[in-house]
């Protein structure tokens, strides 16, 4: 069983802040508060990914990580914009995906507090979680409001990938993580079966590799659109270096998942048939295999030192112990078997941490994003350039889902997930000619639906409306 402070975050008992990081933090805050909204995305993303999570300010036992401090000031910027302007703070307006995201965060935090009977440590932990999740997500929704913002965000991510790629390649070749010079961070990288697993500024090699892998489809769109081919190439090289330097199967699978999704472009009009075919194939395999079909995960080993069996066993025990976690999650998952405290699967982590409702909200969030992308692509069918735009966003979404089968995002990697959600909502909002019918989740005879907010009816055949969200400058 993992120690109790594992659940409440643990962390350093004193402030760990390198002078260079402190200067970068102050500069980032100033830029976020003073720059026009459209340009504030660049310092935010640079700070979010290039400063390691270990850099923290401890006040009264409360850990204020650099990213958390920046998000706090970002929320202050949003409040100022709200009271100083009549325009919407969110590109495309507040919609059903936003509602489900709030439900997911609130249900997860509530379930966690109930599970641990509301001790002060758990309350502090979940207040921090809500700040990171809701604050980070809606600040990115505020920063990304139109296609121009998406382009700027992807260009910034290309710069981040290039810098992190160089740092991790150096770490791989020289067994020295340069982020160790900041203090509070490991200098010597992790080794597995003699192979160096670089992690750069992230908390684990798999998280670092997953970050790089999930960016590749976005860089492909950047190149294919012709808007910034040089930066697309630089970003793609950086992304590839990150994945290879992490020496982990999960990032490699996510990397290949994004490429396969891009290669499915010719089948874009037949994806419903493909999904049904895949489902039938998995059910058939489940019926004929000696082990459950999810034990196919155990056969994934792209590096020669992967722990695929642990992932498969984790899913198996998660299903077998449904009665333990369905209500408000469980803190007894460490008793399920060897290393079962290690929730290296995002879907399992959602259920164990927040119960069935949290798990369903997370799945619904993904389904609704795919639904919006599919509906928007059909609305602009015939405009190849626009279709590719949405298809690459869908490929990036699939890449994250593949990564989720091998890791749960527990550091600033989640910012890339929030950024992608914001991009999808903005890109689809201006391309869907009517309200999107969102999926409904059935519980026996009851049905839980997520109503959609009305979307702009500004689509004409072969054309799209101008980008929304030129607000809160």
C-alpha positions as MATLAB code, in Angstrom:
seq = 'XXXXXXXXXXXXXXXXXXXXXXXXXXXXXXXXXXXXXXXXXXXXXXXXXXXXXXXXXXXXXXXXXXXXXXXXXXXXXXXXXXXXXXXXXXXXXXXXXXXXXXXXXXXXXXXXXXXXXXXXXXXXXXXXXXXXXXXXXXXXXXXXXXXXXXXXXXXXXXXXXXXXXXXXXXXXXXXXXXXXXXXXXXXXXXXXXXXXXXXXXXXXXXXXXXXXXXXXXXXXXXXXXXXXXXXXXXXXXXXXXXXXXXXXXXXXXXXXXXXXXXXXXXXXXXXXXXXXXXXXXXXXXXXXXXXXXXXXXXXXXXXXXXXXXXXXXXXXXXXXXXXXXXXXXXXXXXXXXXXXXXXXXXXXXXXXXXXXXXXXXXXXXXXXXXXXXXXXXXXXXXXXXXXXXXXXXXXXXXXXXXXXXXXXXXXXXXXXXXXXXXXXXXXXXXXXXXXXXXXXXXXXXXXXXXXXXXXXXXXXXXXXXXXXXXXXX';
ca = [
       0.000    0.000    0.000;
       1.313    3.417   -0.903;
       1.928    5.876    1.963;
      -0.901    8.163    3.041;
       0.800   11.332    1.828;
       0.875    9.844   -1.657;
      -2.845   10.637   -1.896;
      -2.418   14.185   -0.653;
       0.451   15.060   -2.956;
       3.412   14.914   -0.606;
       6.047   17.318   -1.928;
       8.842   19.387   -0.462;
       8.466   20.735    3.072;
      10.192   24.000    2.176;
      10.405   26.445   -0.707;
      12.487   25.308   -3.677;
      12.858   28.206   -6.098;
      15.961   28.827   -8.201;
      16.704   32.544   -8.744;
      16.456   32.082  -12.514;
      13.048   30.457  -12.097;
      11.888   33.268   -9.812;
      12.887   35.834  -12.440;
      11.139   33.835  -15.165;
       8.027   33.570  -12.988;
       7.874   37.327  -12.335;
       8.418   38.083  -16.022;
       5.679   35.622  -17.026;
       3.193   37.164  -14.602;
       3.943   40.661  -15.894;
       3.509   39.563  -19.522;
       0.257   37.728  -18.800;
      -1.190   40.762  -17.039;
      -0.005   43.407  -19.527;
       0.134   41.771  -22.954;
      -2.919   41.737  -25.231;
      -4.916   38.557  -24.684;
      -3.891   37.053  -28.012;
      -0.189   37.254  -27.186;
      -0.397   36.060  -23.574;
      -0.630   32.406  -24.671;
       3.078   32.366  -25.564;
       4.573   33.221  -22.133;
       2.007   31.006  -20.427;
       2.883   27.886  -22.452;
       6.623   28.543  -22.247;
       6.398   28.847  -18.471;
       4.049   25.865  -18.108;
       6.320   23.394  -19.883;
       9.863   24.691  -19.474;
       9.807   25.122  -15.680;
       9.736   21.791  -13.791;
       6.973   21.082  -11.309;
       9.476   20.752   -8.447;
       9.983   24.504   -8.337;
       7.558   25.535   -5.611;
       6.769   28.188   -3.043;
       5.616   26.736    0.305;
       3.421   29.052    2.404;
       1.835   27.705    5.572;
       2.206   24.140    4.341;
       0.487   24.985    1.034;
       2.477   24.169   -2.093;
       2.275   26.901   -4.714;
       3.955   25.466   -7.788;
       5.116   27.911  -10.437;
       2.341   26.869  -12.797;
      -0.242   27.221  -10.019;
       0.919   30.773   -9.273;
       0.721   31.680  -12.966;
      -2.795   30.219  -13.202;
      -3.856   32.311  -10.198;
      -2.735   35.496  -11.940;
      -4.318   34.238  -15.157;
      -7.653   33.896  -13.371;
      -7.219   37.449  -12.062;
      -6.704   38.588  -15.671;
      -9.923   36.799  -16.652;
     -11.891   38.481  -13.858;
     -10.606   41.892  -14.928;
     -11.640   41.159  -18.530;
     -15.057   40.012  -17.336;
     -15.810   43.243  -15.498;
     -14.176   45.548  -18.040;
     -15.823   44.130  -21.168;
     -19.254   42.934  -22.233;
     -17.799   40.372  -24.639;
     -17.709   36.644  -23.974;
     -14.637   35.348  -22.184;
     -14.693   32.028  -24.050;
     -14.278   31.401  -27.758;
     -17.545   29.983  -29.100;
     -19.261   30.682  -25.799;
     -19.861   28.489  -22.783;
     -20.924   25.086  -24.118;
     -21.788   21.522  -23.132;
     -18.157   20.371  -23.044;
     -17.385   23.143  -20.565;
     -20.296   21.984  -18.395;
     -19.143   18.380  -18.424;
     -15.593   19.456  -17.612;
     -16.869   21.329  -14.547;
     -18.957   18.316  -13.512;
     -15.925   16.050  -13.906;
     -13.721   18.269  -11.720;
     -16.362   18.883   -9.039;
     -17.443   15.236   -8.815;
     -13.842   14.079   -8.607;
     -12.980   16.553   -5.839;
     -16.173   15.798   -3.901;
     -15.705   12.038   -4.113;
     -12.121   12.371   -2.928;
     -13.171   14.416    0.112;
     -15.948   11.981    1.016;
     -13.578    9.045    0.647;
     -11.086   10.554    3.096;
     -13.741   12.012    5.452;
     -12.747   15.644    4.841;
      -9.395   15.912    6.672;
      -7.662   19.264    6.298;
      -4.914   17.774    4.111;
      -7.465   16.380    1.664;
      -9.345   19.699    1.534;
      -6.162   21.608    0.718;
      -5.225   18.983   -1.853;
      -8.556   19.186   -3.667;
      -8.742   22.971   -3.588;
      -5.368   22.874   -5.348;
      -6.713   20.273   -7.803;
      -9.711   22.470   -8.651;
      -7.451   25.472   -9.143;
      -5.135   23.505  -11.432;
      -7.974   21.869  -13.395;
     -10.698   24.520  -13.621;
      -8.321   27.467  -13.481;
      -5.923   26.015  -16.046;
      -8.662   24.838  -18.403;
     -10.713   28.039  -18.434;
      -7.643   30.256  -18.626;
      -6.670   28.392  -21.802;
     -10.263   28.724  -23.054;
      -9.870   32.471  -22.442;
      -6.524   32.644  -24.268;
      -7.541   30.493  -27.262;
     -10.582   32.067  -28.907;
     -10.079   31.816  -32.670;
      -8.014   30.104  -35.372;
      -5.280   32.715  -35.086;
      -4.897   31.879  -31.403;
      -4.707   28.165  -32.216;
      -1.962   28.847  -34.754;
       0.004   30.898  -32.226;
      -0.398   28.213  -29.555;
       0.861   25.462  -31.874;
       3.838   27.591  -32.936;
       4.693   28.112  -29.274;
       4.394   24.381  -28.626;
       6.817   23.802  -31.524;
       9.351   26.029  -29.756;
       8.765   24.165  -26.492;
       9.177   20.785  -28.210;
      12.433   21.895  -29.817;
      13.906   23.106  -26.509;
      12.756   20.083  -24.509;
      13.882   17.762  -27.328;
      17.425   19.145  -27.194;
      17.515   18.920  -23.386;
      16.248   15.332  -23.357;
      18.594   14.238  -26.153;
      21.485   15.637  -24.095;
      20.134   13.806  -21.049;
      19.913   10.580  -23.023;
      23.451   10.838  -24.397;
      25.231   12.270  -21.355;
      23.105   10.901  -18.487;
      22.711   14.409  -17.108;
      19.403   16.224  -16.766;
      20.245   19.922  -17.045;
      17.097   20.731  -15.070;
      18.883   19.196  -12.093;
      20.892   22.417  -11.834;
      17.703   24.175  -10.752;
      17.593   22.201   -7.511;
      14.795   20.012   -6.221;
      15.055   17.886   -9.344;
      16.895   14.691  -10.168;
      20.252   15.179  -11.901;
      20.773   11.575  -12.993;
      18.079   10.135  -15.255;
      16.238    6.907  -14.588;
      17.691    3.663  -15.916;
      15.742    0.566  -16.923;
      17.606   -2.516  -18.107;
      20.616   -0.319  -18.852;
      18.668    2.148  -21.011;
      18.562    5.825  -20.047;
      15.000    7.158  -19.775;
      15.177   10.928  -20.115;
      12.440   13.069  -18.601;
      13.501   16.686  -19.107;
      11.350   19.106  -17.066;
       8.580   16.547  -16.534;
       7.921   14.339  -13.515;
       8.427   11.021  -15.306;
       9.892    9.799  -18.620;
       6.505    8.479  -19.780;
       4.884   11.870  -19.150;
       7.658   13.611  -21.062;
       7.401   11.190  -23.973;
       3.592   11.410  -24.056;
       3.806   15.202  -24.207;
       6.027   15.012  -27.281;
       4.039   12.250  -28.969;
       0.662   13.980  -28.738;
       1.995   17.135  -30.405;
       3.029   15.458  -33.674;
      -0.410   15.682  -35.410;
      -0.587   19.396  -34.585;
       2.840   19.968  -36.133;
       1.774   18.007  -39.205;
      -1.161   20.381  -39.655;
       1.217   23.319  -39.209;
       3.333   21.957  -42.064;
       0.436   20.834  -44.262;
      -1.322   24.200  -43.967;
       1.777   25.959  -45.240;
       1.533   28.618  -42.535;
       4.803   27.838  -40.746;
       6.604   24.928  -42.381;
       9.979   25.665  -40.792;
       8.502   25.702  -37.288;
       6.525   22.555  -38.095;
       9.728   20.734  -39.036;
      11.536   21.986  -35.937;
       8.613   20.973  -33.737;
       8.335   17.527  -35.337;
      12.045   16.861  -34.843;
      11.768   17.989  -31.233;
       8.704   15.811  -30.708;
      10.497   12.779  -32.127;
      13.575   13.409  -29.964;
      11.384   13.631  -26.867;
       9.666   10.318  -27.634;
      12.881    8.436  -28.433;
      14.780    9.878  -25.463;
      12.055    8.785  -23.033;
      12.708    5.131  -24.034;
       9.158    4.137  -23.064;
       6.511    2.109  -24.885;
       3.558    4.347  -23.994;
       4.923    7.448  -25.788;
       5.916    5.310  -28.779;
       2.393    3.893  -28.965;
       0.894    7.396  -28.698;
       3.304    8.614  -31.394;
       2.300    5.789  -33.730;
      -1.358    6.278  -32.806;
      -1.227    9.856  -34.077;
       0.476    8.752  -37.302;
      -2.050    5.957  -37.885;
      -4.903    8.410  -37.291;
      -3.453   10.732  -39.923;
      -3.111    7.810  -42.341;
      -6.815    7.045  -41.913;
      -7.635   10.247  -43.805;
      -8.849    8.336  -46.925;
     -11.344    6.483  -44.697;
     -12.789    9.646  -43.138;
     -16.243    8.978  -44.655;
     -16.356    5.417  -43.363;
     -15.268    5.797  -39.742;
     -18.607    4.618  -38.340;
     -18.213    1.276  -40.115;
     -14.606    1.060  -38.921;
     -15.573    1.712  -35.300;
     -18.251   -0.978  -35.392;
     -15.818   -3.368  -37.034;
     -13.232   -2.685  -34.343;
     -15.805   -3.276  -31.600;
     -16.923   -6.567  -33.165;
     -13.284   -7.655  -33.512;
     -12.536   -6.918  -29.853;
     -15.651   -8.772  -28.667;
     -14.755  -11.732  -30.862;
     -11.219  -11.803  -29.491;
     -12.601  -11.637  -25.954;
     -14.701  -14.706  -26.642;
     -11.904  -16.811  -28.119;
      -8.909  -15.688  -26.031;
      -7.935  -17.559  -22.897;
      -7.430  -14.265  -21.060;
      -9.702  -11.182  -21.243;
      -9.169   -9.026  -24.340;
      -7.573   -6.220  -22.321;
      -4.597   -8.503  -21.694;
      -3.524   -7.639  -25.225;
      -1.950   -4.650  -23.458;
       0.477   -7.076  -21.802;
       1.897   -7.915  -25.231;
       2.921   -4.314  -25.925;
       6.671   -3.983  -25.464;
       8.385   -1.643  -27.900;
      11.507   -1.034  -25.824;
      12.278   -4.491  -24.447;
      11.747   -3.327  -20.871;
       8.083   -2.353  -20.732;
       5.643   -3.265  -17.972;
       2.633   -4.012  -20.164;
       1.515   -6.807  -17.877;
       1.147   -4.325  -15.009;
      -1.172   -2.190  -17.162;
      -3.251   -5.190  -18.163;
      -3.470   -6.445  -14.597;
      -4.435   -2.972  -13.396;
      -7.380   -2.868  -15.822;
      -8.358   -6.407  -14.848;
      -8.363   -5.643  -11.113;
     -10.183   -2.375  -11.754;
     -13.021   -4.301  -13.391;
     -13.028   -7.066  -10.795;
     -13.227   -4.576   -7.914;
     -15.999   -2.450   -9.374;
     -17.999   -2.759   -6.150;
     -15.164   -1.067   -4.219;
     -14.740    2.061   -6.320;
     -18.006    2.796   -8.136;
     -19.505    5.117   -5.491;
     -16.728    7.555   -4.506;
     -13.567    5.758   -5.567;
     -11.318    3.812   -3.222;
      -8.063    4.126   -1.300;
      -7.674    0.350   -1.057;
      -6.462   -0.249   -4.615;
      -3.008   -1.025   -3.222;
      -4.513   -4.237   -1.822;
      -5.567   -5.455   -5.281;
      -2.133   -6.864   -6.033;
       1.533   -6.051   -6.509;
       2.072   -2.378   -7.370;
      -1.639   -1.795   -7.919;
      -1.266    1.535   -6.112;
       0.497    2.754   -9.262;
      -2.415    4.102  -11.335;
      -0.579    4.130  -14.652;
      -3.807    4.356  -16.630;
      -5.853    7.548  -16.827;
      -9.185    5.755  -17.131;
      -8.491    3.600  -14.085;
      -7.255    6.666  -12.188;
     -10.524    8.494  -12.875;
     -12.605    5.655  -11.431;
     -10.353    4.924   -8.455;
     -10.033    8.609   -7.565;
     -13.569    9.820   -8.230;
     -15.945    6.906   -8.669;
     -18.277    5.971  -11.505;
     -19.758    9.424  -12.101;
     -16.295   10.949  -12.534;
     -15.320    8.081  -14.822;
     -18.449    8.576  -16.968;
     -17.897   12.346  -17.178;
     -14.338   11.781  -18.386;
     -15.499    9.344  -21.077;
     -18.334   11.708  -22.061;
     -15.827   14.550  -22.405;
     -13.823   12.550  -24.941;
     -16.924   11.360  -26.827;
     -18.322   14.874  -27.103;
     -15.042   16.210  -28.527;
     -14.935   13.482  -31.172;
     -18.613   14.151  -31.919;
     -17.974   17.868  -32.451;
     -14.997   17.169  -34.723;
     -17.012   14.704  -36.816;
     -20.015   17.019  -37.112;
     -17.856   20.004  -38.022;
     -15.927   18.015  -40.636;
     -19.139   16.935  -42.332;
     -20.410   20.522  -42.293;
     -17.390   21.712  -44.295;
     -17.034   18.592  -46.447;
     -15.406   19.419  -49.736;
     -13.029   22.013  -48.314;
      -9.952   19.797  -48.073;
      -7.835   22.316  -46.186;
     -10.488   22.833  -43.519;
     -11.136   19.107  -43.221;
      -7.447   18.424  -42.642;
      -7.449   21.046  -39.912;
     -10.132   19.205  -37.962;
      -8.727   15.780  -38.812;
      -5.344   16.670  -37.277;
      -7.057   17.862  -34.087;
      -8.864   14.506  -33.963;
      -5.566   12.671  -34.490;
      -4.027   14.573  -31.569;
      -7.047   13.657  -29.434;
      -6.616    9.977  -30.328;
      -2.914   10.191  -29.479;
      -3.786   11.393  -25.970;
      -6.245    8.513  -25.555;
      -3.567    5.986  -26.522;
      -1.204    7.569  -23.981;
      -3.911    7.354  -21.317;
      -3.733    3.553  -21.444;
      -0.164    3.676  -20.138;
      -0.018    6.696  -17.839;
      -2.167    9.122  -15.869;
      -1.270   12.796  -16.190;
      -0.168   13.925  -12.744;
       2.074   16.879  -13.611;
       1.954   19.841  -15.998;
       1.421   17.468  -18.931;
      -2.281   18.044  -18.287;
      -1.867   21.588  -19.650;
      -1.339   20.114  -23.131;
      -4.609   18.170  -22.682;
      -6.500   21.302  -21.628;
      -4.989   23.251  -24.535;
      -6.114   20.620  -27.034;
      -9.664   20.685  -25.640;
      -9.697   24.465  -26.006;
      -8.472   24.190  -29.610;
     -11.138   21.625  -30.489;
     -13.950   23.722  -29.024;
     -12.870   26.856  -30.882;
     -12.168   25.100  -34.202;
     -15.529   23.327  -34.212;
     -17.652   26.213  -32.887;
     -17.202   28.273  -36.060;
     -17.752   25.331  -38.389;
     -20.898   23.638  -37.069;
     -24.043   25.111  -38.652;
     -26.369   24.188  -35.805;
     -26.418   22.965  -32.209;
     -24.635   19.676  -31.744;
     -26.621   16.831  -30.286;
     -24.405   15.536  -27.499;
     -24.197   11.894  -26.428;
     -26.472   10.546  -23.730;
     -25.323    8.157  -21.032;
     -27.804    5.556  -19.817;
     -27.957    4.201  -16.263;
     -30.478    1.375  -16.360;
     -33.844    3.011  -17.034;
     -32.486    6.520  -16.447;
     -30.749    8.679  -19.000;
     -28.204   11.416  -18.368;
     -27.897   13.915  -21.187;
     -25.546   16.815  -21.705;
     -27.423   19.592  -23.510;
     -25.516   21.628  -26.025;
     -25.280   25.368  -26.044;
     -26.431   26.912  -29.350;
     -23.655   27.434  -31.848;
     -23.443   30.072  -34.558;
     -25.516   29.369  -37.656;
     -23.074   31.036  -39.971;
     -22.063   28.243  -42.280;
     -22.710   28.333  -46.002;
     -21.840   25.538  -48.351;
     -18.134   25.481  -49.061;
     -17.451   28.402  -46.731;
     -16.905   28.935  -43.047;
     -17.669   31.914  -40.903;
     -14.937   34.158  -39.644;
     -13.328   33.024  -36.443;
     -15.127   33.890  -33.247;
     -13.669   35.235  -30.088;
     -12.012   38.484  -31.061;
     -12.773   39.586  -27.552;
     -11.141   40.609  -24.289;
      -8.145   42.169  -25.994;
];
